[in-house]
């Protein structure tokens, strides 16, 4: 009976670990976005993370019939990349990102994590 309980607990722990990995650590996708860097800020109460936004070229219609600029909100884990992008506000940038299914407090507020700067113009 004791072996069955231990095996059941191990199976439950493995399933929970697999779900956690899939939802928070597995790379869902990756790509490159480009546009005008609107801002990069460092914020957070406990975990200070870099958060930024790119305004992409082109216009898209919204549901209300108005026109808005497409935006790409992202987080940055690497302090070196965050500091570099803070000096590039208002410039055209091309950034490589990794998309996760969910965000983690110490990784940033967004599910898109910028991991490298491809170009700055």
Phi, psi and omega in degrees: 000321181296322179294322180295317180296316179296318178296318179297318178296317179297318178297315179298316179297319178295319178295315179298317178298319178296317178295317178299314180299312182298318184280332188239339185238341180283131179286113181283325180189170175208159182183194181231134174238146177226156179162191180274126180288114182281308178198159168222126180229155173251123183209167179139148179281309181255308180259110178280115180237158176268130178235143182212173180214138173247135171264117184274153180293147178101164180240150174225146179281142177262174184298329181279002179092354178279177179243137178222159179273135176293136182239150177234107178268138184213165174242161180229127178274322187278121181300322180298317179292318178300314179295321178296316181290333177299333180271001184248013182302134180090355181259160176283126180231157175232118187239138174269135182226159172242134180257129175249161180291325181219163179263160175238144184304323182276350178263335180137172183276341184258161176271354176260121183245118177283127181245352175198156176259119181279314179200156174228129179241000000 
